Amino acid sequence: MTGASLAAAERGILRNRAFLAIWAAQILSQVAANAVTSALIILVAEITHSNTSSSFLILLAIIPAVLFGIAGGIIVDRTDRRLMLIVTNLLRAASIVPLLLFGTSLTVAYVVNFLVATVTIFFVPAEAAMIPTLVRKRDLMAANSLFTFTFNGAFLVGFIILAPIIVSLYGYELLWVVIAFMFAAASILCATLPKAPPAREHLSRRVAEMAVQQTRSGMAEAFHYLRAAPVVSWSLIYIALTYTLVAVAGALAPGFVREVLRVGERNVVIIVAPAGIGVIAGLGFLNLIGARWPRPNAIGTGLILAVSALLFLAGARPLTEVFASVGSPGLGAAFPAFAAIVSGTAFVFGISYAFITVPAMTLLQEELRDDIRGRVFGVLNMLISIFSLLPLLIVGPIADVWGVAPVFVGFAALVAVVWIGGRSTRERRPGGRGAKPPAGRLASE
């Protein structure tokens, strides 16, 4: 589908009331879910002043994908998807109520975060499976393009903008009310959808066993394919790496503003807002020059920017100690300039995320065969969960004992290793260094 035909298809589905309803429900629910995680990170950091506690909170948001990811797809395929969308949004709205009643309880924060993440595991596949029943087959690409854009945008709006700003200006109670209303509104929108067709086969032990067996064989075939496709394999690694960096940065951000900027955890917006703006700026830059910039070169540039940003953030901590040693309260008069430099570095980090993730995802779309695509994206989801799970087990304790600087240095080294390891593959790929890039806009392909 060309860019012109894709734009025409997008205009067409925007006149589809059922599609607009599920799209609006996605925007509301995903923004709310990301805002919950972001606000709870800040809350836990304020209660405990511990990086380990923040890491554990994000860990609880990732574990459901590992435990229930496969089961979620099986259940969705054998239940009323419209009903699943309604119920999952209502459950997430109800899960916010304990935060209004016991907002300062650490246990409640952990439990609510786990519950919201678990229910979301069932909402996402139900939503994806519902789309083909609401739009024409020729409009599916346009529909998925809009959903992919808003899925990523919801992270920026909810995690980086909405939660930090409302918490900083008005406190947690207002945010919990807003989030509960967003989930409830999403449920109402889903109730307006047409009834889903009945499932071909209902849940049973035999069906579950068959699904598990098919999943195992599909994953084995995907790994066999990846061994023979280094461009695809490295693209998966790049995407999983960037998601891991975001998870670790989210866990350490409250501790960073406390230790380095010497301000309260609610001021985390100082670094997360510029990072979000950087992602948007990176996406805009890619759309402007994507046709003239080869994907592998964009990825390499993004990796270099990420290493630079991480090393600078690591060096900020010793500078804070220098100010403290000369008797300045906090950072003293240097705070505005120091905060501006840190914000600028976060902005660069956001740009690096866009430069790595978008071209890598585009490479996947260009290189993957249709018959293997679903299984490879299944491997991607697994890699993201595993790559995020393992670092979160150790970065919190390390940051609590030695500070955030060693963590940032360690991840800068990891990104550098990935840059070196994938360099030969990036340069061999058509469109790499010295090659003419394919026509088309990078972020929209």
N, C-alpha and C positions, 0 to 999 in steps of 0.2 A: 504494500500500500504506500503510495507516494505521500509527500507532505501535504499536497493540496487535497487529495482524496481523504486523508486522515482528518484534516481540519473540517472538511465538509461533513464527514461522518460524526465528528464531535458536535457540530451544530445540530445535526439531526437527532442525536440521542438526548440533547438538552431539551427537546420538546417531548420526550418520553417521561410522563409523570411518574411511572413506577421506578424508572431508573433514577430520576431526580430524588425520589424518596429514599432509596437505598444509598445513594451517593451522599445525601445530606446526613443520613444516619451514620455512615462511615466517618464523615468529617467530625461530627459531634462526639461519637464514641471513642474514636482514636485520639482526638485531642484530650478528651477527659481522662482516658487511661494513661496517657503520657504525663498529664498534669499530676495525676495521683502519685506516680512514681517519683517525679521531680520534687513535689512538696514533701513527700515522706522522707526523701533523702535529707532535705534541709531540716525537717523536724527531728529525725533521729540524730543528726549531727549536733543540733542544739541541745538535745537531752543528754547525750553521752559524751560529746566532744571527742569522739573516737572514729578514726578512719576504718577500723575493723567493723564497727557496727554499720557504717554506711555500705561497706562492701557486702556484708551479710544481707542487707536489705535488697540490694540489686541482685544478689545471688538467689534470693527467694522469688524474684521476678523472672529469673531464667530457668529455674528448676522445673516449673510446670511444662515448659516446652520439651524438656528431656523426658519427663515422666509420662505426659499425656498427649504428646504430639501425634503419635500414630493412632492412639485410641480416639482422639478428637475427630480425625478424618473418618474413621470407621463409623462412629456414632452419627456424624453428620450425614453420611451417605445413606443411612437407614432410618432417618427420622424426618419429620416435617421441618424443612429448613426455615420457613417463615416463622413457625412457632419457636424454633431454636433461636432466631434473631431476637424475637420479642422477649423471650425468657432470659437470655443472657444479658441483655441490657437492663432488664428489671433487677436481676440479681446483682449486677454491678452497682446500680443505684442504691439498692438496699445495703450493700456492703459498706457504703460511705457513712451510714447512720452511726455506727460505733465511734467514728472519728469525731462526730459532733457531740457525742455523749462523754467519751473518754479520750479527748484529743491529745492529752499529754502522756498517755500510756505507751510505753515502748512496745509492750506485748501486742497491744491493739494495732499499732502501726505495722508490725511484722505480719500479723494475721491478715489484716486488710490488704496489704500489698500482695501476699500470696493468693488470696481469694480472687482479687481482681485479675491477676495474671493468669490464674487457672481458668476462670470463666472466659477470658479473652481467647484462650486456645480453642474454644469451641465456636466463638463468634466468627473469627477470621475465616476458617474454611467454609462455614455456612454461608457467609456473605459471598465469598468467591464462587461457590457452587450455585448461588441464586442468580448471579448476573446473566448466565446464558439463557435462563428462562424468561428474562425480562427484555432482552434486546435481540435484534435480528443477528444472524450469524455474521453477516458482512460488517456489522457494527461492533463486533466483539473487540477488535484491536483498539478502536477508539475508546471503548468503555474501559478496557484494562489500562490504557494509557492514562486516562483521567484518575482511575483508582490508584495507580502506582504513584502518580504525582501527589495526590492528596495524602496517601499513606506516609510518604516522606515529609510532606509539609506539616502533617499533624504532629510529627515528632518535634519539628522546629517550634510550632506554635504552642503546643502543650508543655513540652519538657523545658524549652529554653526561654520562652517568652511569657506565657500565661501564668504558670505557677510561680516562678520567681518574682514576677512583678506584683501580683496580687498579694503574695505572702509578705513581701517587703513593704508594701504600701498600706495594706488593710488587715493583714493577719490571716490565720488559717481558717477561721470559721466561715468567712465569706467564700473562700475558695471551695471548701467542702460543699456548701450549698450550691454554688455554681456547677460543680462537677456532678452532683446528684441530679440536678435539673437537666444537664446535658445528656446523661444516660437515660433519664426518663423520657426526654424528648425523642431520643433515638429509638426507644422502644415504641413510642406512639407512631413514629414515621414507618417503622417496620410493620406495624399492624395494618397500615393502609396498602401494603403490597398484596398482589393477588395470591391466592392459595397455591402452595407448591404442589406439584404432582406427587402422587403417592410413591413411596419407596418401592423399588422392585423387589428388594429382599430385606426383611426385618432382622434385627439383631438376634444372633444365636451363637452358641458355642462353635458350631461348624463354620459360620461366616467369619467369626473372629479368627479362628485358626487359619482359614484360607487367606484372610487379609494379612496376617503376620507373615505367612509363607511368601505371599506375593511381594510384600515389602522387602523381605530378605533377598529374594532373587533379583528384584529391581535394583536394590542398592549394590549388589555384587556386580550386576551388569554395568551400572553407572561407574563404579570404580575401575572396572576393566576398560571402559571407554576413556576415562580420564588418564590412564597410564599412557595411552597412545595420542593424547591431545594436550601437549604441554601448555599451549596458549589458554585453553579452557581451565586447566588445573591452576595455573598461576592467577588467572582472573578470579577464581574462587578464593584463593589465598588472599589476594588484595582486598576483596570485599569483606571477608571474615576478619582480616586484620583491622580494617577501619571501624567495623562495628565493635571490636574488642577495645580499641582505643577510646571510642565514645563511652563504652560502659565503664572503663577504668577512670576516665576523666570525670564522668558523672559521680562516681563513688568518692573521688578525692577532691572534687571542687569545693565542698564546704570546708574541709580541712585546710585546703590551700588558702582560702581567703582568711581563715583564722590564723594560720601559722605565718603566712607570708605578708599579707596585707594588714594583719593585726586588727581586723574588724569582725563583726558578728557574722554567723553563718548565713543569715538572711540576705547579706550583701553579695551572695554568690552570683547575682545578676551582673556584677561587674565583669565576670569572665564568660558566663554562659550566653549573655545577650550578644556580645561581639562575635562569639563563635557562630551563633545562629545567623547573624548578618553576613559573616564570612562565607557560610555555605550558600546563601542566596546570591551573594556577589560572584562566587565561583560558578554557580549554575548559569548566571547571566553571561559571564565571560565565555563559557563553553558554548552557549547558544550563538554568541556573536561570531566566534572564530573557529567553531568546531570543525567546519568543513576544510579548514586550512591547517589544522593541527592534528597530526596522527594520534590515534588513541594511545599507543605505547609511550609516546613522548609525554603526553599529558599525565599518564600514570607515574612515569619516572619523575617528572617535575613535582607532582603531588607528594611523592615519598620523600623527596629532598626537603620540601617545605615542612613536612611533618617532623622530620628529624631536627630541623633547625628550631621549630617552635618548641618541641619537647626539651631540647637542650637549654634554650633560653629560660623556660619556666623552671627548669632544674636549678639554673644559676641564680634565679630570683631569691631563693631561700637564703643563701650565704650573704647576699646584699642586705637582706633584712637584719641578719645578725650583726652586720657592721653598724647599721644605724642604732641598733639596740645597745651595742657596746660603748657608744659614745654618749649614751644617756638620753637619747631622744625618746619621748613617749610615743610608742608605736613607731610610725615612720616620720612623725613630726611634720614639718613643712614640706617634706619631700613626697608626702602621700599622693597629692594630685598627679604629679608627674610620673611617679612610680606606678600608680593605678592605670594611668593612660598607656604606659608602655606595656603593662601586663595585658590590658584590654586589646591593644594592637597585636600582641602575640597570639591571643585567643582568636582574633580575627583571621590571622594567617593560618592558624590550625583549622578553622572552618573552611577556608579556601582549599586547603590540602585535602580535606574530606571529600569535597565535590570533585576535585581533580582526579582523585583515585577511584571513587565509587562509580561515578557516572560512566567514564570510559570503560572501566572493567565490566560493568553490567552490559554496556553496548557490545563489547567484544563477545560476551557470552551469547547475546542474542544473534550476533552475526555468525558465530562459529558452530553453535549447537545444531544438531539434526533435530527435526521435529519429533521423531520417535523416541528420543532420549532426553528431551528437555525437562520434562516433569521430574524424572528421577535425578537428574543432575541438580536441579533446584532443591530437591529433597536433601541431597548431600550438602548443598550450601547451607540450608537451615540447620543441619546437624553440626556443620563446621562452626557456624556462628555461635551455637549454643556451647559447644565444647571449648572453642577458643576463648569465649567469655567466661566460662565456668572456672577453668583452671586458674587464670590470673587473679580473679576476684577472691580466691581462697587465700592468696598470699599477699596481695598488694596492701590490704588494710593493716595487717600486723606489721609489715615492713615499714609502712608510713608512720605507724604509731611509735615504733622503736627508733627509727633513724630519720624520720621526716619524709616529706614527699619527694625531695630531690633525687634520692637513689632510684625511686620508682620511675620517674621521668627519664633518668639516664638509661635505665634498663630497657625501657620501651623504645627510646631513641636508638639504642643498639640493635634491638629486634627489627625495627623498621629498616635500618641500614643493611642488616643481613638480608632482608627480603628484597631490598633494592638491588643488592649485588647478585643474589641468587637468581632473580628473574630477569636480569639485564640481557643476557644472551638470547633468551626467548623473545623478549620485547623487540630486540633489534632484528631477529630473524623473521618476525611476523610481517607479512605484507602491510605496508602502511607505517612501518617502523622507521628508524633513522634512515634518511636518504630516500625513502620511498614516497610516492605520491599518495596522499590519503584519499579514500573513497569520497565521492560527493555526498552531500547530505549534512544535516545539522546533527551534531554529536548528541545532544541531550534529548533529541526527539526520535532517534532511531531505535 
